[in-house]
C-alpha cells in the first residue's frame, strides 16, 4: 500500500508537456518569468525556485504593467475616439513611451517564449502572442513617428494584450501547487543513526551511510532498521506497512530478512547488514519511480494546439489579405488590413480560456478536500476507464479490527453474553500491550460498551502472546503457538476464519479455551458506495494487494470488485499498472504508502490518500485530504466538467477569430463593410468576459462524495 514516488518535474521544454504517472509537464516559453526564457515548470522544481516563485514574479510583473497600461490606454487617441473624448494636448508621447516599456519589459516572457517555439519549429501560444504584440509595437511606433497611417496606432491594444496575458499566466502559476520530492520522503524513512556492534561487543553510533556489508546493528523496540539485513539474534514483530502495505506486524526471527525503514514494534533485534546503498529495497523503489517518470509520454495542451492552428491561420489570412488589397491597387489599405489581422489574431480570451478554468478547478477541488498538484492529472481523470485501488488503507482502514467472535458455548450470535464476557477478559489481558492486534481487541470491547476489568502481572512473549491475571483468573491470548503450548485445540470456527484470510486468536482462562476472535483489516464503510458509483459511470474497478489470495478475494467479493491482483510484491505493482495500460485502459491508481509509489508514478493518474505517507502524497498528481474513496468520483466529475468548459472556452476564443479575422481582412469590403480596428479590439475584450463567465459555472458543480 505504501508508495514512494519522486515527482520531480522536468524543466524548460518547448512545445509539449511531458506527462506520466508522475505528472510532469513543462512548456518552454509558455510562462517564462521576468528574466527567464521559456515556459516554466508547471509543477515546481527546486532548480528554478518552484511555482510559488514564478507566480510571485508574474504577479509583480502584472501589477507593474497594469500601472503603466492605465495611462497608456487612457491617453490613446484611438481609445479616446471610442469613448468620445480627446486626450489632453501634448500627451501623445506618453502612450508611445509607456507602450515601449510594456512591450520590452512586460512582453519579454512572451517574446523569449516565441523564440523558443520558433527554434523548436512548434508554434504555439507564445509565438501567437509574440507576433501580435510585435506587430502592434512596430505599427504603433511607425504611426507615432508619422511613417504610416495614424489608424495603426495600437499602443492601447498592445498594453491591454500584455496585461491580460500576464494575468492569465499569473493565474496559471498560482493555481499549481509546489511539488515535494518523494525521494526525500523515502530518505526520511531511514533512521538518522545506527547502533553498530563492534568485534569486541561494544557499540558505536554511526550514520546509516557508513554501514558496510556484514556489520551487525542493534534495532531497539520502536526503532527502525537502518539497512536491509538478516536477523542474527532476537525475535520481534516488524511493522512493514511502509514497504509491504500490510497493516499487521509480521514476526521476524533469526534467519529472517528485514528491510530498511521497517520498525520493530515490541522487541529488540540484532541484524547483520546484507545490503547497503543502491542495493536496498528502498533504493530499488526509488529507481522504479524514476524509470516510470522517464518513460512518460508527451502531450500538448489544448490551448497550445489551438494557438498553433491560429498562428498559421493568421499568417495565411494576412498573406491573402495583402495579395487581395494589393491586387485592388491599394497599398495603404493593404498595410492597414494586414496589420489589423495580425494584431487581433491573438484573442485575449485564448490566453485566459484554460488558466481560468484551471484556477477555479483547483480552488473548487481544494474546498472539497482534493489537492491538485498537477493539473494535467486532473484533466486526464475524465478519460480514466479503470481505477486500481490499493486494498490496505484505501478500501480498508489499514488497521486490524475484530470482525467475528466465537465461544465454547457457540458463536457470538448464539451467545452474546458469553461472547461479551470472553471479549472483556481478552481486552483486560491485552490492555497493557501496544501491539496493533491488542489495540483492536481493546477497541472492540470499548465499542461494545463493555466494562473491562483491571489486569495484573501482565507479560508478553513474541511467539506466544500475552498473559495477565484478571479477576483472579489467568487469561492468555495468542495464536496457534499458544494453543500448542497449552495443549489445547482450536475452536471449529477458526478454520473457516483462517481460510478467509483472517487472523485468529484464542482466549484461554486458567489453561482452558473459552473463545476465539477473528481479526481482519476492516473495510471502509464508504468503499462499497464508491465502487457502485464508479460502475455506474462505466469505470472498471481493480484491487491490488500484497495480501494472500483468500484475503483479497474475500474483500473483492464483498465490494463487487471486477478484478483482483493478490500477493503482489511492491516492486511488481507498477508492472500490474502497465499490464492494464497494455490492455487498453486509462488507469488511475489510488494508494497511500511507499510501496504504491512506482504504481502511482506509472499510472495515467496517480491519486494519493492524504492520510497515508508523505511519500505517497509526493508520488501523485492528486491528493485526497481525507480517506473517503468516494472522493475519486468527485475528481472524475470535476475533471469532466472542467474539460467541457475548457473546450467551450477554446471554441469561443478560437471561433471568434475565425469570424473576426476575415472581417478585419475586409472579406465583406465588396458590399461596403470593413470592420474597423477599434471594433475588432473591443470584441476581443468582450470575448474575455464571456470566457470568464463560462468558467465561473464550475463553482456550481456538486463535489459532495
C-alpha positions as CSV (number, residue, x, y, z in Angstrom):
1,X,0.0,0.0,0.0
2,X,2.7,2.4,0.6
3,X,4.3,4.1,-2.2
4,X,7.3,6.1,-2.8
5,X,7.4,8.3,-5.7
6,X,9.6,11.1,-6.8
7,X,7.5,13.6,-8.6
8,X,10.3,15.9,-9.8
9,X,9.3,17.7,-12.9
10,X,11.5,18.2,-15.9
11,X,12.0,21.8,-16.9
12,X,12.5,24.0,-20.0
13,X,10.7,22.1,-22.7
14,X,9.5,23.7,-25.8
15,X,6.1,22.9,-27.4
16,X,4.9,19.8,-25.5
17,X,4.2,18.9,-22.0
18,X,5.6,15.7,-20.6
19,X,3.2,13.6,-18.6
20,X,3.4,10.4,-16.8
21,X,2.1,8.9,-13.6
22,X,4.5,11.3,-12.0
23,X,2.5,14.1,-13.8
24,X,5.4,16.2,-15.1
25,X,4.7,18.9,-17.5
26,X,6.5,21.8,-18.8
27,X,6.2,24.3,-21.5
28,X,9.2,26.3,-22.5
29,X,8.1,29.8,-23.5
30,X,4.7,29.4,-22.0
31,X,5.2,31.0,-18.7
32,X,8.6,32.4,-18.8
33,X,9.1,34.8,-16.0
34,X,10.8,38.0,-15.6
35,X,14.4,37.3,-16.8
36,X,13.7,33.7,-17.7
37,X,13.2,32.4,-21.2
38,X,10.6,29.8,-21.8
39,X,7.8,28.1,-20.2
40,X,8.2,27.4,-16.5
41,X,7.7,24.1,-14.9
42,X,4.1,23.5,-14.1
43,X,5.0,21.6,-11.1
44,X,7.7,23.4,-9.4
45,X,11.3,22.4,-9.3
46,X,14.0,23.1,-6.9
47,X,16.3,24.2,-9.6
48,X,14.2,27.1,-10.6
49,X,12.5,28.0,-7.4
50,X,9.2,26.4,-7.9
51,X,5.7,27.6,-8.9
52,X,5.4,29.9,-5.9
53,X,8.4,31.9,-7.2
54,X,7.1,32.0,-10.7
55,X,3.6,33.1,-9.5
56,X,5.2,35.9,-7.5
57,X,7.2,37.0,-10.5
58,X,4.2,37.1,-12.7
59,X,2.1,38.8,-10.0
60,X,4.7,41.6,-9.7
61,X,5.1,42.0,-13.4
62,X,1.3,42.1,-13.9
63,X,0.8,44.9,-11.4
64,X,3.7,46.9,-12.8
65,X,2.4,46.6,-16.3
66,X,-1.2,47.4,-15.2
67,X,0.0,50.6,-13.6
68,X,1.8,51.5,-16.9
69,X,-1.2,50.4,-19.0
70,X,-3.7,52.7,-17.4
71,X,-2.3,56.0,-18.8
72,X,-1.2,54.2,-22.0
73,X,-4.9,53.3,-22.7
74,X,-6.4,56.5,-21.3
75,X,-4.2,58.8,-23.4
76,X,-4.5,56.8,-26.6
77,X,-6.3,58.8,-29.3
78,X,-8.0,55.7,-30.7
79,X,-9.3,54.7,-27.3
80,X,-10.5,58.3,-26.7
81,X,-12.4,58.2,-30.1
82,X,-14.1,55.0,-29.0
83,X,-15.4,56.6,-25.8
84,X,-16.0,60.1,-27.2
85,X,-13.2,62.1,-25.6
86,X,-10.0,63.7,-26.7
87,X,-6.8,63.2,-24.7
88,X,-5.1,66.4,-23.4
89,X,-2.8,68.0,-25.9
90,X,0.8,67.4,-25.6
91,X,0.4,63.9,-24.2
92,X,0.7,61.9,-27.5
93,X,4.3,60.9,-26.5
94,X,3.2,59.2,-23.2
95,X,1.4,56.2,-24.8
96,X,4.5,55.7,-27.0
97,X,7.0,55.7,-24.2
98,X,5.0,53.6,-21.8
99,X,3.9,51.3,-24.6
100,X,7.5,50.7,-25.5
101,X,8.3,49.8,-21.8
102,X,5.4,47.5,-21.7
103,X,6.5,45.8,-24.9
104,X,10.1,45.4,-23.9
105,X,9.6,44.6,-20.2
106,X,6.2,43.1,-19.9
107,X,6.3,41.3,-23.2
108,X,9.7,39.7,-22.5
109,X,8.3,36.3,-21.3
110,X,6.2,36.0,-24.5
111,X,9.0,37.2,-26.8
112,X,11.5,34.7,-25.4
113,X,8.9,32.0,-25.5
114,X,8.2,32.8,-29.1
115,X,11.9,32.5,-29.9
116,X,11.9,29.1,-28.2
117,X,8.9,27.9,-30.2
118,X,10.5,29.1,-33.4
119,X,13.6,27.2,-32.6
120,X,11.6,24.1,-31.8
121,X,9.6,24.5,-35.0
122,X,6.4,24.2,-32.9
123,X,4.3,27.4,-33.0
124,X,2.0,27.8,-30.0
125,X,0.6,30.4,-27.6
126,X,3.9,32.2,-27.1
127,X,4.5,32.7,-30.8
128,X,0.9,33.9,-31.4
129,X,1.2,36.4,-28.5
130,X,4.7,37.5,-29.5
131,X,3.6,38.1,-33.1
132,X,0.6,40.1,-32.1
133,X,2.4,42.4,-29.7
134,X,5.4,42.8,-32.0
135,X,3.2,43.8,-34.9
136,X,1.3,46.2,-32.6
137,X,4.5,47.7,-31.4
138,X,6.0,48.2,-34.8
139,X,2.9,49.6,-36.3
140,X,2.2,51.9,-33.4
141,X,5.8,53.2,-33.4
142,X,5.5,53.8,-37.2
143,X,2.2,55.7,-36.7
144,X,3.7,57.8,-33.8
145,X,6.7,58.7,-36.0
146,X,4.4,59.6,-38.9
147,X,5.7,56.8,-41.1
148,X,2.3,55.1,-41.6
149,X,-1.3,55.9,-41.0
150,X,-2.4,57.1,-37.5
151,X,-5.1,54.4,-37.8
152,X,-2.4,51.9,-36.9
153,X,-1.6,53.5,-33.5
154,X,-2.3,50.5,-31.3
155,X,-0.4,51.4,-28.1
156,X,-3.6,50.9,-26.0
157,X,-4.3,47.5,-27.6
158,X,-0.6,46.4,-27.0
159,X,-0.9,47.4,-23.4
160,X,-4.2,45.5,-22.8
161,X,-2.9,42.4,-24.6
162,X,0.3,42.2,-22.5
163,X,-1.6,42.9,-19.2
164,X,-4.3,40.3,-19.9
165,X,-1.8,37.7,-21.0
166,X,0.3,38.3,-17.9
167,X,-2.8,37.9,-15.8
168,X,-3.5,34.6,-17.5
169,X,-0.1,33.3,-16.7
170,X,-0.2,34.5,-13.1
171,X,-3.5,32.7,-12.6
172,X,-2.0,29.6,-14.2
173,X,1.1,29.6,-12.0
174,X,-0.8,30.4,-8.8
175,X,-3.2,27.5,-9.5
176,X,-0.5,24.9,-9.4
177,X,0.9,23.7,-6.0
178,X,4.6,23.1,-5.5
179,X,5.5,19.5,-5.5
180,X,7.8,18.0,-2.9
181,X,10.3,15.3,-3.6
182,X,9.2,11.8,-2.7
183,X,12.8,10.7,-2.7
184,X,13.4,13.0,0.2
185,X,10.4,11.4,2.0
186,X,11.8,8.0,1.3
187,X,15.1,9.0,2.9
188,X,13.2,10.1,6.0
189,X,12.1,6.5,6.5
190,X,15.7,5.6,7.5
191,X,16.9,6.4,11.0
192,X,19.4,9.2,11.4
193,X,21.7,6.9,13.3
194,X,22.5,3.2,13.5
195,X,23.9,1.4,16.6
196,X,26.7,-0.8,15.2
197,X,28.2,-3.6,17.3
198,X,32.0,-3.9,17.3
199,X,34.1,-7.0,17.2
200,X,34.6,-6.7,21.0
201,X,30.9,-6.4,21.6
202,X,31.0,-2.7,22.2
203,X,28.6,-0.4,20.3
204,X,29.0,2.8,18.4
205,X,26.6,5.2,16.9
206,X,27.2,5.8,13.1
207,X,25.2,7.3,10.2
208,X,23.5,4.6,8.1
209,X,25.7,5.6,5.2
210,X,28.7,4.3,7.0
211,X,27.4,0.8,7.4
212,X,29.1,-2.0,5.5
213,X,28.1,-5.5,4.4
214,X,28.5,-7.9,7.4
215,X,28.1,-5.2,10.1
216,X,25.8,-6.1,12.9
217,X,23.4,-3.4,14.2
218,X,21.1,-3.3,17.2
219,X,17.4,-2.4,16.4
220,X,15.7,-1.5,19.7
221,X,11.9,-1.7,20.3
222,X,10.2,1.0,18.4
223,X,13.4,1.6,16.3
224,X,13.8,1.5,12.5
225,X,16.0,-0.9,10.6
226,X,18.9,1.2,9.1
227,X,19.6,-1.1,6.1
228,X,18.5,-4.4,4.6
229,X,19.8,-7.4,6.5
230,X,19.2,-10.7,8.3
231,X,18.1,-11.2,11.9
232,X,21.1,-12.7,13.7
233,X,19.6,-12.5,17.2
234,X,16.2,-11.9,18.8
235,X,12.6,-12.1,17.6
236,X,10.2,-9.2,17.1
237,X,7.0,-8.2,15.3
238,X,8.0,-5.9,12.5
239,X,5.8,-3.1,11.2
240,X,6.5,-3.4,7.4
241,X,3.4,-1.4,6.3
242,X,5.6,1.3,4.7
243,X,7.1,-1.3,2.4
244,X,4.6,-4.2,2.0
245,X,1.4,-2.4,2.7
246,X,0.4,-5.0,5.4
247,X,-1.2,-3.4,8.4
248,X,-0.5,-6.3,10.8
249,X,3.1,-6.6,12.1
250,X,5.0,-9.7,10.9
251,X,7.0,-11.9,13.3
252,X,10.7,-12.0,12.3
253,X,13.3,-14.1,14.0
254,X,16.8,-15.5,13.5
255,X,17.5,-16.0,9.8
256,X,14.6,-13.9,8.6
257,X,15.2,-10.9,6.3
258,X,14.3,-7.4,7.4
259,X,14.1,-4.3,5.2
260,X,15.5,-0.8,5.8
261,X,12.8,1.5,7.2
262,X,10.7,-1.1,8.9
263,X,10.0,-0.9,12.6
264,X,10.5,-3.4,15.5
265,X,7.2,-2.9,17.4
266,X,7.7,-5.0,20.5
267,X,11.2,-6.4,21.0
268,X,14.8,-5.7,20.0
269,X,16.8,-7.4,17.3
270,X,20.4,-7.7,16.1
271,X,20.6,-7.5,12.3
272,X,23.5,-8.4,10.1
273,X,23.6,-6.0,7.2
274,X,23.2,-7.7,3.8
275,X,22.6,-4.7,1.5
276,X,23.5,-1.0,1.6
277,X,23.1,2.0,-0.6
278,X,21.8,1.3,-4.1
279,X,21.2,-2.4,-3.2
280,X,18.5,-1.8,-0.6
281,X,14.8,-2.3,-1.2
282,X,14.1,1.5,-0.8
283,X,16.7,2.3,-3.4
284,X,15.1,-0.1,-5.7
285,X,11.7,1.5,-5.3
286,X,13.3,4.9,-5.9
287,X,14.7,3.6,-9.2
288,X,11.4,2.3,-10.3
289,X,9.7,5.6,-9.7
290,X,12.4,7.4,-11.7
291,X,12.1,5.0,-14.5
292,X,8.3,5.3,-14.7
293,X,8.7,9.1,-14.8
294,X,11.3,8.9,-17.5
295,X,9.1,6.7,-19.7
296,X,6.3,9.2,-19.6
297,X,4.7,10.3,-22.9
298,X,4.4,13.8,-24.3
299,X,1.2,15.7,-24.7
300,X,0.4,19.2,-25.8
301,X,-2.1,21.4,-24.1
302,X,-5.3,22.2,-25.8
303,X,-4.6,26.0,-25.7
304,X,-1.2,25.5,-27.3
305,X,-2.7,23.4,-30.1
306,X,-5.4,26.0,-30.7
307,X,-2.8,28.8,-30.7
308,X,-0.6,26.8,-33.2
309,X,-3.6,26.5,-35.5
310,X,-4.5,30.2,-35.1
311,X,-0.9,31.2,-35.8
312,X,-0.9,29.6,-39.2
313,X,-4.5,30.8,-39.8
314,X,-3.5,34.4,-39.0
315,X,-0.4,34.2,-41.3
316,X,-2.4,32.7,-44.1
317,X,-5.2,35.3,-43.7
318,X,-2.6,38.1,-43.6
319,X,-1.0,36.9,-46.8
320,X,-4.3,36.5,-48.6
321,X,-5.3,40.0,-47.4
322,X,-2.1,41.6,-48.7
323,X,-2.5,39.9,-52.1
324,X,-6.2,40.8,-52.4
325,X,-5.7,44.5,-51.4
326,X,-2.6,44.9,-53.5
327,X,-4.4,43.5,-56.4
328,X,-7.1,46.1,-55.9
329,X,-4.3,48.7,-56.1
330,X,-4.5,50.0,-52.6
331,X,-1.1,49.5,-50.8
332,X,-2.1,51.7,-47.8
333,X,-5.3,49.8,-47.3
334,X,-3.4,46.5,-47.7
335,X,-1.0,47.6,-44.9
336,X,-3.8,48.6,-42.6
337,X,-5.8,45.4,-43.2
338,X,-2.7,43.1,-42.8
339,X,-1.7,44.7,-39.5
340,X,-5.2,44.7,-38.2
341,X,-5.5,40.9,-39.0
342,X,-2.2,40.1,-37.2
343,X,-3.0,42.1,-34.1
344,X,-6.5,40.8,-33.5
345,X,-5.4,37.3,-34.4
346,X,-4.4,36.9,-30.7
347,X,-7.6,37.0,-28.7
348,X,-7.4,37.8,-25.0
349,X,-9.9,35.0,-24.3
350,X,-7.5,32.4,-25.6
351,X,-4.9,33.3,-23.1
352,X,-7.4,33.1,-20.3
353,X,-9.6,30.2,-21.5
354,X,-7.5,27.4,-19.8
355,X,-6.0,29.3,-16.8
356,X,-9.4,30.5,-15.6
357,X,-10.9,27.0,-15.6
358,X,-7.7,25.5,-14.1
359,X,-7.7,28.1,-11.3
360,X,-11.3,27.6,-10.4
361,X,-11.0,23.9,-10.7
362,X,-8.1,23.7,-8.3
363,X,-9.9,26.1,-5.9
364,X,-13.1,24.1,-6.1
365,X,-11.1,20.9,-5.6
366,X,-9.4,22.3,-2.5
367,X,-12.7,23.1,-0.9
368,X,-13.7,19.5,-1.5
369,X,-10.6,18.2,0.1
370,X,-8.7,17.4,-3.1
371,X,-5.2,18.9,-3.7
372,X,-4.3,19.3,-7.3
373,X,-0.6,19.1,-7.6
374,X,-0.6,18.5,-11.3
375,X,-3.4,20.0,-13.5
376,X,-2.7,17.6,-16.3
377,X,-3.6,14.8,-13.9
378,X,-6.9,16.4,-13.2
379,X,-7.6,16.9,-16.9
380,X,-6.7,13.2,-17.7
381,X,-9.0,11.8,-15.0
382,X,-12.0,12.4,-17.3
383,X,-10.6,9.7,-19.6
384,X,-10.0,7.1,-16.9
385,X,-11.8,3.8,-17.5
386,X,-10.1,1.7,-14.8
387,X,-9.4,2.6,-11.2
388,X,-6.8,0.5,-9.4
389,X,-7.2,0.6,-5.7
390,X,-4.6,-0.5,-3.2
391,X,-6.5,-2.5,-0.6
392,X,-4.9,-1.7,2.7
393,X,-5.5,1.8,3.9
394,X,-7.5,2.7,0.9
395,X,-10.5,0.4,0.5
396,X,-9.9,-0.8,4.1
397,X,-8.9,1.1,7.2
398,X,-5.4,-0.1,7.2
399,X,-5.6,-1.4,10.7
400,X,-6.9,-4.6,12.2
401,X,-10.3,-4.9,13.8
402,X,-12.3,-7.6,15.5
403,X,-14.8,-8.9,12.8
404,X,-16.1,-12.1,14.5
405,X,-16.2,-13.9,17.8
406,X,-16.9,-17.4,19.0
407,X,-17.1,-19.0,22.4
408,X,-17.1,-22.6,23.6
409,X,-20.8,-22.0,24.1
410,X,-21.3,-21.1,20.5
411,X,-20.9,-18.2,18.1
412,X,-21.4,-14.6,19.0
413,X,-24.9,-14.7,17.6
414,X,-25.8,-17.7,19.7
415,X,-24.4,-16.4,23.0
416,X,-23.9,-12.7,23.1
417,X,-23.3,-12.7,26.9
418,X,-20.6,-15.4,26.7
419,X,-19.0,-13.6,23.8
420,X,-19.0,-10.3,25.7
421,X,-17.5,-11.9,28.7
422,X,-14.8,-13.5,26.7
423,X,-14.1,-10.3,24.8
424,X,-13.9,-8.3,28.0
425,X,-11.4,-10.8,29.5
426,X,-9.3,-10.7,26.4
427,X,-9.4,-6.9,26.4
428,X,-8.3,-6.8,30.0
429,X,-5.3,-9.0,29.3
430,X,-4.3,-7.0,26.2
431,X,-4.8,-3.6,27.8
432,X,-1.2,-3.1,28.6
433,X,0.1,-4.2,25.2
434,X,0.9,-1.8,22.4
435,X,0.6,-4.4,19.7
436,X,-1.9,-3.4,16.9
437,X,-3.9,-6.6,17.5
438,X,-4.1,-5.8,21.2
439,X,-5.4,-2.3,20.4
440,X,-8.0,-3.8,18.1
441,X,-9.3,-6.1,20.8
442,X,-9.5,-3.3,23.4
443,X,-11.2,-1.0,20.9
444,X,-13.8,-3.7,20.1
445,X,-14.6,-4.1,23.8
446,X,-14.9,-0.3,24.1
447,X,-17.2,-0.1,21.1
448,X,-19.5,-2.7,22.7
449,X,-19.6,-0.7,25.8
450,X,-18.1,-3.5,27.9
451,X,-16.8,-3.0,31.4
452,X,-13.2,-4.1,31.0
453,X,-11.8,-5.3,34.4
454,X,-8.3,-4.5,35.6
455,X,-5.4,-6.8,34.9
456,X,-2.3,-7.6,36.9
457,X,1.0,-9.5,36.3
458,X,1.0,-8.7,32.6
459,X,3.6,-10.3,30.4
460,X,4.1,-11.0,26.8
461,X,6.1,-13.3,24.6
462,X,6.6,-12.6,20.9
463,X,5.9,-16.2,19.9
464,X,3.0,-17.0,22.3
465,X,1.0,-13.8,23.0
466,X,0.1,-12.1,26.3
467,X,-0.8,-13.3,29.8
468,X,-2.3,-11.5,32.7
469,X,-4.3,-12.0,35.9
470,X,-7.9,-10.8,35.5
471,X,-10.3,-11.2,38.4
472,X,-8.2,-13.9,39.8
473,X,-8.0,-15.9,36.6
474,X,-5.0,-16.4,34.4
475,X,-6.0,-15.1,30.9
476,X,-3.9,-15.8,27.9
477,X,-4.5,-14.5,24.4
478,X,-2.5,-15.7,21.3
479,X,-2.3,-17.7,18.1
480,X,-1.5,-21.3,17.2
481,X,1.7,-21.4,19.2
482,X,-0.3,-20.6,22.3
483,X,-2.7,-23.5,21.8
484,X,0.2,-25.8,21.2
485,X,2.0,-24.6,24.4
486,X,-1.2,-25.1,26.4
487,X,-2.1,-28.4,24.8
488,X,-5.5,-27.1,23.6
489,X,-7.4,-27.5,20.3
490,X,-8.7,-24.6,18.3
491,X,-12.5,-23.9,18.0
492,X,-14.2,-25.2,14.9
493,X,-14.9,-21.7,13.6
494,X,-11.2,-20.8,13.5
495,X,-10.6,-23.0,10.4
496,X,-13.1,-21.1,8.3
497,X,-11.8,-17.8,9.5
498,X,-8.2,-18.7,8.6
499,X,-9.3,-19.8,5.2
500,X,-10.9,-16.4,4.7
501,X,-7.5,-14.8,5.5
502,X,-8.4,-13.5,8.9
503,X,-6.1,-13.5,11.9
504,X,-7.3,-15.9,14.6
505,X,-6.5,-15.5,18.3
506,X,-7.8,-17.8,21.0
507,X,-8.6,-16.8,24.6
508,X,-7.7,-19.2,27.4
509,X,-8.8,-18.9,31.0
510,X,-6.8,-21.0,33.5
511,X,-5.4,-23.1,30.7
512,X,-8.7,-23.8,29.0
513,X,-10.0,-22.3,25.7
514,X,-13.1,-20.1,26.3
515,X,-13.3,-18.5,23.0
516,X,-11.7,-17.1,19.8
517,X,-11.5,-13.8,17.9
518,X,-11.2,-13.2,14.2
519,X,-9.4,-10.0,13.3
520,X,-9.0,-8.5,9.8
521,X,-8.3,-5.2,8.2
522,X,-11.8,-3.6,8.2
523,X,-13.4,-2.4,5.0
524,X,-14.2,1.3,5.0
525,X,-18.0,1.9,5.1
526,X,-17.7,4.2,2.1
527,X,-15.9,1.7,-0.2
528,X,-19.0,-0.1,-1.4
529,X,-20.7,3.1,-2.4
530,X,-17.6,4.4,-4.2
531,X,-17.3,1.2,-6.3
532,X,-21.0,1.3,-7.1
533,X,-20.7,4.8,-8.3
534,X,-17.7,4.0,-10.4
535,X,-19.5,1.1,-12.0
536,X,-22.5,3.4,-12.8
537,X,-20.1,5.6,-14.8
538,X,-18.8,2.5,-16.7
539,X,-15.4,2.5,-14.9
540,X,-13.9,-0.8,-14.1
541,X,-12.6,-1.3,-10.5
542,X,-9.4,-3.3,-9.8
543,X,-7.9,-4.1,-6.5
544,X,-4.2,-4.7,-5.9
545,X,-2.7,-6.0,-2.6
546,X,0.2,-7.9,-1.1
547,X,-2.3,-9.9,0.9
548,X,-2.9,-13.6,0.3
549,X,-5.4,-14.6,-2.3
550,X,-8.1,-15.7,0.1
551,X,-8.0,-12.3,1.9
552,X,-8.1,-10.4,-1.3
553,X,-11.0,-12.5,-2.8
554,X,-13.0,-12.1,0.4
555,X,-12.7,-8.2,0.2
556,X,-13.3,-8.2,-3.5
557,X,-16.4,-10.4,-3.2
558,X,-17.9,-8.2,-0.5
559,X,-17.3,-5.0,-2.5
560,X,-18.1,-6.3,-6.0
561,X,-14.6,-5.6,-7.4
562,X,-14.1,-6.6,-11.1
563,X,-10.5,-7.8,-11.0
564,X,-8.0,-8.7,-8.3
565,X,-4.2,-8.7,-8.2
566,X,-3.2,-10.5,-5.0
567,X,0.1,-11.4,-3.4
568,X,1.8,-8.6,-5.4
569,X,5.2,-7.6,-4.2
570,X,6.0,-3.9,-4.0
571,X,8.3,-4.0,-7.0
572,X,5.7,-5.7,-9.1
573,X,2.8,-3.2,-8.6
574,X,3.9,-0.9,-11.4
575,X,4.0,-3.9,-13.7
576,X,0.4,-4.5,-13.0
577,X,-0.4,-1.0,-13.9
578,X,1.4,-1.4,-17.2
579,X,-0.5,-4.6,-17.8
580,X,-3.8,-2.7,-17.5
581,X,-2.5,0.0,-19.8
582,X,-1.3,-2.5,-22.4
583,X,-4.9,-3.9,-22.3
584,X,-6.0,-0.5,-23.5
585,X,-7.1,1.0,-20.2
586,X,-6.5,4.5,-19.0
587,X,-5.6,3.8,-15.4
588,X,-6.0,5.8,-12.2
589,X,-4.0,4.3,-9.3
590,X,-5.2,5.1,-5.7
591,X,-2.8,4.3,-2.9
592,X,-1.3,5.6,0.3
593,X,2.1,4.2,1.0
594,X,5.7,3.8,-0.1
595,X,5.1,0.5,-1.9
596,X,2.4,2.2,-4.1
597,X,4.8,4.9,-5.4
598,X,6.1,3.1,-8.5
599,X,2.5,2.3,-9.4
600,X,1.3,5.9,-8.8
601,X,4.2,7.0,-11.0
602,X,3.3,4.6,-13.8
603,X,-0.4,5.2,-13.8
604,X,-2.0,7.7,-16.1
605,X,-3.4,9.4,-13.0
606,X,-1.9,8.9,-9.5
607,X,-4.2,9.6,-6.6
608,X,-2.8,9.5,-3.0
609,X,-4.9,9.1,0.1
610,X,-3.7,12.1,2.2
611,X,-4.0,10.1,5.4
612,X,-1.1,7.9,4.1
613,X,2.6,8.6,4.0
614,X,4.3,11.8,2.7
615,X,6.0,9.6,0.1
616,X,2.6,8.6,-1.4
617,X,1.5,12.2,-1.5
618,X,4.7,13.2,-3.2
619,X,4.2,10.5,-5.8
620,X,0.7,11.5,-7.0
621,X,-0.7,14.3,-9.1
622,X,-3.8,14.4,-7.0
623,X,-4.1,14.0,-3.2
624,X,-7.2,13.3,-1.2
625,X,-7.0,15.2,2.1
626,X,-9.3,12.6,3.7
627,X,-9.6,8.8,3.4
628,X,-13.0,8.5,1.7
629,X,-12.6,6.5,-1.5
630,X,-15.8,8.2,-2.9
631,X,-13.7,11.3,-3.4
632,X,-12.3,9.6,-6.5
633,X,-15.8,10.2,-8.0
634,X,-15.6,13.8,-7.1
635,X,-12.3,14.1,-9.1
636,X,-13.9,12.4,-12.1
637,X,-16.9,14.7,-12.1
638,X,-14.7,17.8,-11.7
639,X,-12.4,16.7,-14.4
640,X,-15.2,16.0,-16.9
641,X,-16.9,19.3,-16.2
642,X,-13.7,21.3,-16.2
643,X,-12.6,19.8,-19.6
644,X,-16.0,20.5,-21.1
645,X,-15.8,24.2,-20.0
646,X,-12.2,24.4,-21.4
647,X,-13.3,23.1,-24.7
648,X,-16.2,25.6,-24.8
649,X,-13.9,28.4,-23.9
650,X,-11.4,27.4,-26.6
651,X,-14.2,27.1,-29.2
652,X,-15.4,30.6,-28.2
653,X,-12.0,32.1,-28.3
654,X,-10.9,30.4,-31.5
655,X,-14.3,30.7,-33.1
656,X,-14.2,34.5,-32.5
657,X,-11.0,34.6,-34.6
658,X,-12.5,32.5,-37.4
659,X,-15.1,35.2,-37.8
660,X,-13.3,38.4,-36.8
661,X,-10.1,37.8,-38.8
662,X,-11.9,37.5,-42.2
663,X,-13.9,40.6,-41.3
664,X,-10.8,42.5,-40.3
665,X,-9.2,41.4,-43.6
666,X,-12.1,43.0,-45.5
667,X,-13.8,40.0,-46.9
668,X,-17.1,42.0,-46.9
669,X,-15.5,45.0,-48.5
670,X,-17.2,44.3,-51.8
671,X,-20.6,45.1,-50.1
672,X,-19.2,48.1,-48.3
673,X,-18.4,46.7,-44.9
674,X,-14.8,46.8,-43.4
675,X,-14.6,46.1,-39.7
676,X,-12.7,49.0,-38.0
677,X,-9.7,48.0,-35.9
678,X,-11.2,49.6,-32.8
679,X,-14.3,47.5,-33.1
680,X,-12.3,44.3,-33.5
681,X,-10.2,45.2,-30.4
682,X,-13.4,45.8,-28.4
683,X,-14.8,42.5,-29.5
684,X,-11.6,40.8,-28.4
685,X,-12.0,42.3,-24.9
686,X,-15.7,41.3,-24.8
687,X,-14.8,37.7,-25.6
688,X,-12.7,37.6,-22.4
689,X,-15.8,38.5,-20.4
690,X,-17.7,35.6,-22.0
691,X,-14.9,33.2,-21.2
692,X,-14.7,34.3,-17.6
693,X,-18.5,33.9,-17.1
694,X,-18.4,30.4,-18.6
695,X,-15.5,29.4,-16.3
696,X,-17.4,30.6,-13.3
697,X,-20.1,27.9,-13.9
698,X,-17.6,25.5,-12.5
699,X,-18.2,26.9,-9.0
700,X,-21.7,25.4,-9.0
701,X,-20.6,21.8,-9.5
702,X,-21.5,19.4,-6.6
703,X,-18.5,17.5,-5.4
704,X,-20.1,16.0,-2.3
705,X,-18.9,12.4,-2.0
